Amino acid sequence: MNLDDLKKHKVAAWIEEGLKLSEIQNKLASELGANLTYMEVRLLVNELKLMPKDQPPPQPTPAIAGQPPSEGAALPGEERLEEPLAEEALGAAPGEPGARAVSVAVSVDRVARPGAMVSGSVTFSDGNTAGWYLDQMGRLGIVPQQTGYRPAPQDLQAFQIELQKELQKLGF
């Protein structure tokens, strides 16, 4: 890299400001007319024996003394996982105005698909069907029969609830 001392000094100043390498690359091109690849910028910073500053982790908001943490809030150092969807999340209770029945049928295969711990099929409320599987890493996958089909969010919620019920019956 053929940069003069002035340009190297500017790069060092940008590192001290906490800019990322991609931002330095953009500034070199726009302000100094030096078009370098990301790798060249990385090598330049290494050559100058500079270390980009890590962004400080976001600080949790401190709780007010004497007040309990709000319901559902994660404790410091604890990551909050998303709760399974409750049946009430599907909308109004039956019989109430605005209630919509979401019917999703879930079945479990006797023999799981290759690469899956458990698999089966699902029929959504609009009549479309899909295969589903749960792999060894616990990831849920849906394979619709119709290319490009995406079930409605209410159907996905109902599917998750029904799947959980079926898997509990089987001891999963």
N, C-alpha and C positions, 0 to 999 in steps of 0.2 A: 504494500500500500504506500503510495507516494503522497503522503499528506505532509504539509509543512508543519512547523511547530505551533503556529497560530491555530490551525484546524485541530491538532491534537489537544491543545489546551482547551478549546471549545468543547471537545468530546468529553474531556475530564470534568469540565464544569457541568455538563449535562448529566453525567453520571452522578455527580454530587447532588444535583437537583432531584435525583431519583427517577429520571426518565428511563423507560424500558429501551431495549436494543432496537426494537422496531421504530420507536419514536425518534431515536437518535439517527437511524437510517433515513427517516423522512426529513429530519432537520438538515442532515448533511446534503441531501439532494436539493431541498428548497432554498436553504440559506447560503450554502457554500458551493453549490453546483457539483458536488462530488457524488456521483451515482455509484454506490457500493451495494453489493448484495448483503443479505442478512448475515451470511457466513463471514464475509469480509469485515463487517462491523464487529462481529463477535471476535474475530481474530485480532482486530485492531485494539479492542478493549483489553483482550488478553495480553497483547504485546505491550500495552501501556501499563500493565500490572494493576488494572483497575478492577473493582468488583462491583457489579450493579447492586443497588440496594434492594433488599426484599421489601415488598409492601407490608406494612404492619398489619397483623390480623385484626379484623374488626373487633372492637371491644364491646362486650355485652353491656347493655344498659344497666346501671346499678339499681338494685331494688331500694326502695325507700325504707329506711329502718323502721321496724315495727309493723310493716305490712307484709302479709304472706304473699308469695308469688301468685300471679294470676293463674286461674285454672287453665291447664293445658300448656303452661309455659315450661320450657325446658330449664332444668337447673344448670348452674354454671358448669361447663365442661361436659355437659350431657347433650347428645344430639337427639332431637325430637323426631321420632318416626311417625309417618302418617298412619292414623288409626284406620282399621277396616271400616268400610262404609256401613252405616246402620240402615235398617230397613226404612226408618223414618226419613232418610235422606232422599228417598225416591219421590217425595212429593206429599201432597195432602193425604190424609187418612181416607180409606174407602168411605164413601157416602158424603164426604165433604165436597163443597164446590171446588172445581178445579182438579179433582182426583182423577188420575188416569191409571188404569190397570196396565202394568208392564208384565207381560208373561214371557218368560225365558225358560226354555227346557234344556237341562244339562244332563248329559249321560257320560259315564266313565267306561273306557275300554277295559275288557278283561285282560288283554295283553297290551302293555304300553308300546307306543311307537319307539323305534330305535333312537337312542339318545335321550329319551325322556324317562322320568321317574313314573309319571302317570300321564295319561292322555285321554281324550274323549271327543265328544262333539257337542255343539250348542246350536239351538234354533232360537233366533231372536224374534221379537214381537212382530217384526215386519215380514217374517217368513223366511228370511235368508238364513243359511246355515254356515257353520264354520267348524273346523277342527280346532282343538285347543291342546296344549301340552304344558307340563311343568317340568323344566329340566333339572339336572343335578345341582345347579347353582340356585335353584328356587325362583327362576325367572319364568313368568307366565307368558306364553305366546299364543296368538290366535291366527289361524290360517283360513281366511274366508274362501268359500268355493267360488264365489263370483269375484273376478279380478277387480281390484280397486274399491271393494265394498268396505265401508266404515260404519259400524253400528252406532246408533244414537247413544249419547252419554247415559241416558236413563237405562238403556239396555245393558250397557257395560256395567253399571252399578248393580243391576239386578243379576247379571251373570256372575259377578264376583260373590254376591251373597249366596246364590244357589250353588255355586262351585264349592264355597266354603262348607255349606251344609252337606253336600254329597261327600266331600273328602273327610269330614268328621265322621260320617256314617261308616267309612272304610277304615277309620283309625289313623288318618294322616294328620 
